[in-house]
Amino acid sequence: MKFHKDMLRLYAVTDRKWIGKQTLYEQIDDALKGGVTIVQLREKELSDCEFIAEATKIKELCHRYNVPLIINDNLDVALKSGADGVHVGIDDTPVSEIRKRAPKDFIIGATCKTVEQAQTAEKFGADYMGVGAVFPSSTKKTAVRITTGQLKEICSSVSIPAVAIGGISLKNIMEIKGGGMVGIAVVSAIFAAENIQKTAAKLKERVNSLTAP
C-alpha cells in the first residue's frame, strides 16, 4: 500500500490491556468503522509465530477498509505477515537497516523526541515520525514529555509528516493545535472507550479541526 500523509490523520495503536467484552479483532473493527486511518499492532507478549498469525488476520481486516497495518518494533513479523510497514522506537532496529531489507513501498515510522532524531530518521528513509509524549501517558508512564513548541520545532525541521502521540484524548486534543503534525496517534483514547466506534468518529472530527490551516 503506497504511503501518503492522509493515512496518519487518526492513528490507532493497539493495547491488550483494554480487552474486555470484545476481542482485539472486534475492537479494531469498531475503530476502523469509526474512521481510523492507520492501525499499529503492538504485541509485547506473543511469540513471533502467534504474532504473525494475528497480524495476518488484522491485515486482512484493515485492508477491507483500505487502511494500512503497521507492526510495532518487529520487522520480521511485519515482513512475514505481509503488513504494510513497521514502526520503530529510538532504541530499536535502525531505520537505515530496515530500509535495506524492506520491499518497495514498505512504510517505516520512527519515534522522534528531538530535531536531531527527526533529521536522522528522514535521512535514512523513514516515511513518517511519531513525536511525543505531548501529555502524560498511561501506556508509557516513563515517556519524556515535550511541549507544543518543541513538537512544532521537530515537525518543521523535516519534510516527512508526523503524528503527535502521548496521552491525547478528546478533552485535551485541541491544546496541541499549531504543533505542525498531520494527525494524532492514540491508544487508550480509542481502545479504553466504552463505545470505540463513536469515540473514534469524534476524535476524527477533532483532528480535522486540529490540523486545519
ZAZA-483955 format. One record per residue (C-alpha): residue number from 1; x, y, z. Coordinates in Angstrom, 3 decimals, m for minus. Example, Ala and Ser with C-alpha at 12.3 -4.5 7.8 and 13.67 -1.06 7.14 Angstrom:
BEGIN
<pos: 1 | u: 12.300 | v: m4.500 | w: 7.800>
<pos: 2 | u: 13.670 | v: m1.060 | w: 7.140>
This chain:
BEGIN
<pos: 1 | u: 0.000 | v: 0.000 | w: 0.000>
<pos: 2 | u: 1.572 | v: 3.279 | w: m1.112>
<pos: 3 | u: 2.028 | v: 5.715 | w: 1.739>
<pos: 4 | u: 0.554 | v: 9.208 | w: 1.846>
<pos: 5 | u: 0.294 | v: 11.606 | w: 4.771>
<pos: 6 | u: m3.523 | v: 11.447 | w: 4.986>
<pos: 7 | u: m3.095 | v: 7.920 | w: 6.336>
<pos: 8 | u: m1.754 | v: 9.461 | w: 9.543>
<pos: 9 | u: m4.821 | v: 11.538 | w: 10.436>
<pos: 10 | u: m6.134 | v: 9.124 | w: 13.097>
<pos: 11 | u: m3.537 | v: 6.528 | w: 14.060>
<pos: 12 | u: m4.725 | v: 3.766 | w: 16.411>
<pos: 13 | u: m2.163 | v: 1.805 | w: 18.425>
<pos: 14 | u: m3.462 | v: m1.417 | w: 19.983>
<pos: 15 | u: m3.073 | v: m2.486 | w: 23.601>
<pos: 16 | u: m4.394 | v: m5.763 | w: 25.012>
<pos: 17 | u: m4.900 | v: m4.281 | w: 28.486>
<pos: 18 | u: m8.185 | v: m2.792 | w: 27.267>
<pos: 19 | u: m9.687 | v: m6.060 | w: 26.010>
<pos: 20 | u: m12.929 | v: m6.805 | w: 27.840>
<pos: 21 | u: m16.262 | v: m7.689 | w: 26.313>
<pos: 22 | u: m14.759 | v: m7.563 | w: 22.843>
<pos: 23 | u: m11.804 | v: m9.332 | w: 21.275>
<pos: 24 | u: m8.919 | v: m7.264 | w: 19.936>
<pos: 25 | u: m10.137 | v: m8.043 | w: 16.410>
<pos: 26 | u: m13.602 | v: m6.688 | w: 17.246>
<pos: 27 | u: m12.129 | v: m3.584 | w: 18.844>
<pos: 28 | u: m10.039 | v: m2.847 | w: 15.767>
<pos: 29 | u: m13.047 | v: m3.423 | w: 13.520>
<pos: 30 | u: m15.047 | v: m0.846 | w: 15.520>
<pos: 31 | u: m12.145 | v: 1.609 | w: 15.391>
<pos: 32 | u: m11.981 | v: 1.247 | w: 11.617>
<pos: 33 | u: m15.735 | v: 1.772 | w: 11.345>
<pos: 34 | u: m15.270 | v: 4.985 | w: 13.323>
<pos: 35 | u: m12.740 | v: 6.358 | w: 10.866>
<pos: 36 | u: m9.279 | v: 5.276 | w: 11.987>
<pos: 37 | u: m6.875 | v: 5.794 | w: 9.066>
<pos: 38 | u: m3.956 | v: 3.577 | w: 10.119>
<pos: 39 | u: m3.513 | v: 0.803 | w: 12.697>
<pos: 40 | u: m0.377 | v: m0.198 | w: 14.584>
<pos: 41 | u: m0.436 | v: m3.687 | w: 16.071>
<pos: 42 | u: 1.586 | v: m3.722 | w: 19.281>
<pos: 43 | u: 2.242 | v: m7.087 | w: 20.925>
<pos: 44 | u: 4.919 | v: m7.440 | w: 23.580>
<pos: 45 | u: 3.992 | v: m10.854 | w: 24.958>
<pos: 46 | u: 3.213 | v: m13.035 | w: 21.912>
<pos: 47 | u: 5.732 | v: m15.346 | w: 20.266>
<pos: 48 | u: 6.685 | v: m14.451 | w: 16.703>
<pos: 49 | u: 4.549 | v: m17.312 | w: 15.364>
<pos: 50 | u: 1.497 | v: m16.088 | w: 17.281>
<pos: 51 | u: 2.236 | v: m12.504 | w: 16.315>
<pos: 52 | u: 2.497 | v: m13.380 | w: 12.602>
<pos: 53 | u: m0.785 | v: m15.314 | w: 12.672>
<pos: 54 | u: m2.576 | v: m12.448 | w: 14.394>
<pos: 55 | u: m1.026 | v: m9.807 | w: 12.150>
<pos: 56 | u: m2.114 | v: m11.690 | w: 9.037>
<pos: 57 | u: m5.757 | v: m11.637 | w: 10.188>
<pos: 58 | u: m5.637 | v: m7.990 | w: 11.266>
<pos: 59 | u: m4.005 | v: m7.010 | w: 7.963>
<pos: 60 | u: m6.893 | v: m8.572 | w: 6.035>
<pos: 61 | u: m9.353 | v: m6.668 | w: 8.236>
<pos: 62 | u: m7.547 | v: m3.347 | w: 7.770>
<pos: 63 | u: m7.321 | v: m3.812 | w: 4.017>
<pos: 64 | u: m11.091 | v: m4.224 | w: 3.795>
<pos: 65 | u: m11.217 | v: m0.592 | w: 4.907>
<pos: 66 | u: m8.260 | v: 0.360 | w: 2.684>
<pos: 67 | u: m6.241 | v: 1.134 | w: 5.817>
<pos: 68 | u: m2.582 | v: 0.120 | w: 6.276>
<pos: 69 | u: m1.365 | v: m2.126 | w: 9.087>
<pos: 70 | u: 1.880 | v: m1.222 | w: 10.841>
<pos: 71 | u: 3.723 | v: m3.615 | w: 13.151>
<pos: 72 | u: 5.380 | v: m2.272 | w: 16.280>
<pos: 73 | u: 9.136 | v: m2.906 | w: 16.537>
<pos: 74 | u: 9.249 | v: m6.325 | w: 14.823>
<pos: 75 | u: 10.434 | v: m6.214 | w: 11.203>
<pos: 76 | u: 10.393 | v: m9.997 | w: 10.735>
<pos: 77 | u: 6.742 | v: m10.214 | w: 11.803>
<pos: 78 | u: 5.877 | v: m7.317 | w: 9.513>
<pos: 79 | u: 7.529 | v: m8.938 | w: 6.507>
<pos: 80 | u: 6.230 | v: m12.460 | w: 7.125>
<pos: 81 | u: 2.642 | v: m11.336 | w: 7.755>
<pos: 82 | u: 2.545 | v: m9.081 | w: 4.725>
<pos: 83 | u: 1.880 | v: m5.996 | w: 6.853>
<pos: 84 | u: 2.315 | v: m2.612 | w: 5.216>
<pos: 85 | u: 5.071 | v: m1.360 | w: 7.444>
<pos: 86 | u: 6.839 | v: m1.201 | w: 10.785>
<pos: 87 | u: 7.245 | v: 1.450 | w: 13.476>
<pos: 88 | u: 10.453 | v: 1.531 | w: 15.492>
<pos: 89 | u: 11.418 | v: 3.273 | w: 18.697>
<pos: 90 | u: 14.625 | v: 5.158 | w: 19.354>
<pos: 91 | u: 16.414 | v: 2.057 | w: 20.698>
<pos: 92 | u: 15.031 | v: m0.420 | w: 18.149>
<pos: 93 | u: 16.350 | v: m1.561 | w: 14.754>
<pos: 94 | u: 17.739 | v: 1.491 | w: 12.880>
<pos: 95 | u: 15.662 | v: 2.891 | w: 10.019>
<pos: 96 | u: 18.663 | v: 2.537 | w: 7.700>
<pos: 97 | u: 18.815 | v: m1.230 | w: 8.277>
<pos: 98 | u: 15.075 | v: m1.660 | w: 7.794>
<pos: 99 | u: 15.128 | v: 0.290 | w: 4.533>
<pos: 100 | u: 17.819 | v: m2.043 | w: 3.183>
<pos: 101 | u: 15.718 | v: m5.137 | w: 3.947>
<pos: 102 | u: 12.256 | v: m3.811 | w: 3.182>
<pos: 103 | u: 10.409 | v: m4.164 | w: m0.138>
<pos: 104 | u: 9.328 | v: m1.209 | w: m2.251>
<pos: 105 | u: 6.533 | v: 0.926 | w: m0.711>
<pos: 106 | u: 7.118 | v: m0.611 | w: 2.737>
<pos: 107 | u: 6.155 | v: 2.042 | w: 5.291>
<pos: 108 | u: 8.655 | v: 2.913 | w: 8.011>
<pos: 109 | u: 7.744 | v: 5.042 | w: 11.010>
<pos: 110 | u: 10.161 | v: 6.217 | w: 13.687>
<pos: 111 | u: 9.715 | v: 7.651 | w: 17.154>
<pos: 112 | u: 11.441 | v: 11.028 | w: 17.474>
<pos: 113 | u: 11.819 | v: 13.279 | w: 20.508>
<pos: 114 | u: 14.407 | v: 15.746 | w: 19.186>
<pos: 115 | u: 15.207 | v: 17.611 | w: 15.970>
<pos: 116 | u: 18.365 | v: 15.519 | w: 15.577>
<pos: 117 | u: 16.422 | v: 12.255 | w: 15.787>
<pos: 118 | u: 13.865 | v: 13.541 | w: 13.272>
<pos: 119 | u: 16.536 | v: 14.563 | w: 10.781>
<pos: 120 | u: 18.321 | v: 11.232 | w: 11.166>
<pos: 121 | u: 15.076 | v: 9.300 | w: 10.609>
<pos: 122 | u: 14.360 | v: 11.296 | w: 7.454>
<pos: 123 | u: 17.919 | v: 10.928 | w: 6.167>
<pos: 124 | u: 17.822 | v: 7.141 | w: 6.394>
<pos: 125 | u: 14.410 | v: 6.665 | w: 4.804>
<pos: 126 | u: 11.612 | v: 6.969 | w: 7.364>
<pos: 127 | u: 8.230 | v: 7.807 | w: 5.843>
<pos: 128 | u: 6.799 | v: 9.419 | w: 8.964>
<pos: 129 | u: 7.576 | v: 10.021 | w: 12.612>
<pos: 130 | u: 5.722 | v: 9.750 | w: 15.892>
<pos: 131 | u: 6.554 | v: 12.702 | w: 18.150>
<pos: 132 | u: 5.841 | v: 12.882 | w: 21.868>
<pos: 133 | u: 4.832 | v: 12.358 | w: 24.557>
<pos: 134 | u: 2.765 | v: 15.545 | w: 24.348>
<pos: 135 | u: 0.789 | v: 14.686 | w: 27.519>
<pos: 136 | u: 1.313 | v: 12.207 | w: 30.382>
<pos: 137 | u: 0.686 | v: 8.713 | w: 29.027>
<pos: 138 | u: m0.922 | v: 5.786 | w: 30.815>
<pos: 139 | u: 0.703 | v: 3.449 | w: 28.279>
<pos: 140 | u: 4.290 | v: 4.657 | w: 28.753>
<pos: 141 | u: 4.492 | v: 6.286 | w: 32.168>
<pos: 142 | u: 8.235 | v: 6.986 | w: 31.879>
<pos: 143 | u: 7.934 | v: 8.722 | w: 28.499>
<pos: 144 | u: 9.660 | v: 12.108 | w: 28.324>
<pos: 145 | u: 7.164 | v: 14.891 | w: 27.658>
<pos: 146 | u: 7.626 | v: 17.619 | w: 25.078>
<pos: 147 | u: 5.884 | v: 20.974 | w: 24.766>
<pos: 148 | u: 3.755 | v: 22.076 | w: 21.812>
<pos: 149 | u: 6.606 | v: 24.422 | w: 20.906>
<pos: 150 | u: 9.062 | v: 21.520 | w: 20.796>
<pos: 151 | u: 6.548 | v: 19.491 | w: 18.779>
<pos: 152 | u: 6.335 | v: 22.293 | w: 16.218>
<pos: 153 | u: 10.120 | v: 22.650 | w: 16.100>
<pos: 154 | u: 10.596 | v: 18.926 | w: 15.447>
<pos: 155 | u: 7.833 | v: 18.755 | w: 12.835>
<pos: 156 | u: 9.152 | v: 21.781 | w: 10.959>
<pos: 157 | u: 12.737 | v: 20.500 | w: 10.909>
<pos: 158 | u: 11.992 | v: 17.791 | w: 8.323>
<pos: 159 | u: 9.815 | v: 17.219 | w: 5.279>
<pos: 160 | u: 8.335 | v: 13.887 | w: 6.389>
<pos: 161 | u: 4.939 | v: 14.088 | w: 8.163>
<pos: 162 | u: 4.403 | v: 13.493 | w: 11.861>
<pos: 163 | u: 1.790 | v: 12.323 | w: 14.311>
<pos: 164 | u: 1.677 | v: 13.637 | w: 17.856>
<pos: 165 | u: 1.451 | v: 10.897 | w: 20.471>
<pos: 166 | u: 1.194 | v: 10.522 | w: 24.227>
<pos: 167 | u: m1.884 | v: 10.877 | w: 26.400>
<pos: 168 | u: m4.039 | v: 12.555 | w: 23.736>
<pos: 169 | u: m7.785 | v: 12.443 | w: 24.402>
<pos: 170 | u: m10.999 | v: 14.161 | w: 23.388>
<pos: 171 | u: m10.537 | v: 16.518 | w: 26.355>
<pos: 172 | u: m7.039 | v: 17.782 | w: 25.595>
<pos: 173 | u: m6.553 | v: 17.323 | w: 21.861>
<pos: 174 | u: m7.089 | v: 20.987 | w: 20.949>
<pos: 175 | u: m4.263 | v: 22.022 | w: 23.300>
<pos: 176 | u: m1.701 | v: 20.906 | w: 20.703>
<pos: 177 | u: m3.196 | v: 22.930 | w: 17.851>
<pos: 178 | u: m0.398 | v: 24.578 | w: 15.880>
<pos: 179 | u: 2.043 | v: 21.766 | w: 16.613>
<pos: 180 | u: 2.691 | v: 21.080 | w: 12.936>
<pos: 181 | u: 1.608 | v: 17.429 | w: 12.945>
<pos: 182 | u: m0.727 | v: 15.970 | w: 10.312>
<pos: 183 | u: m2.540 | v: 13.695 | w: 12.758>
<pos: 184 | u: m2.581 | v: 12.057 | w: 16.169>
<pos: 185 | u: m1.698 | v: 8.594 | w: 17.448>
<pos: 186 | u: m3.750 | v: 7.249 | w: 20.352>
<pos: 187 | u: m4.047 | v: 4.074 | w: 22.417>
<pos: 188 | u: m6.429 | v: 4.299 | w: 25.373>
<pos: 189 | u: m8.378 | v: 7.237 | w: 23.908>
<pos: 190 | u: m9.858 | v: 4.711 | w: 21.483>
<pos: 191 | u: m9.393 | v: 1.236 | w: 22.928>
<pos: 192 | u: m10.412 | v: 2.084 | w: 26.502>
<pos: 193 | u: m13.553 | v: 3.871 | w: 25.297>
<pos: 194 | u: m16.960 | v: 2.441 | w: 26.166>
<pos: 195 | u: m18.035 | v: 2.898 | w: 22.543>
<pos: 196 | u: m14.963 | v: 2.613 | w: 20.329>
<pos: 197 | u: m16.682 | v: 3.414 | w: 17.052>
<pos: 198 | u: m18.354 | v: 6.610 | w: 18.305>
<pos: 199 | u: m15.225 | v: 7.788 | w: 20.102>
<pos: 200 | u: m13.066 | v: 7.230 | w: 17.017>
<pos: 201 | u: m15.552 | v: 9.240 | w: 14.956>
<pos: 202 | u: m15.452 | v: 12.122 | w: 17.461>
<pos: 203 | u: m11.650 | v: 12.054 | w: 17.516>
<pos: 204 | u: m11.599 | v: 12.146 | w: 13.719>
<pos: 205 | u: m13.751 | v: 15.299 | w: 13.773>
<pos: 206 | u: m11.440 | v: 16.947 | w: 16.308>
<pos: 207 | u: m8.346 | v: 16.004 | w: 14.300>
<pos: 208 | u: m9.815 | v: 17.637 | w: 11.216>
<pos: 209 | u: m10.247 | v: 20.864 | w: 13.229>
<pos: 210 | u: m6.845 | v: 20.481 | w: 14.869>
<pos: 211 | u: m4.931 | v: 20.237 | w: 11.599>
<pos: 212 | u: m6.973 | v: 22.746 | w: 9.614>
<pos: 213 | u: m4.911 | v: 25.728 | w: 8.358>
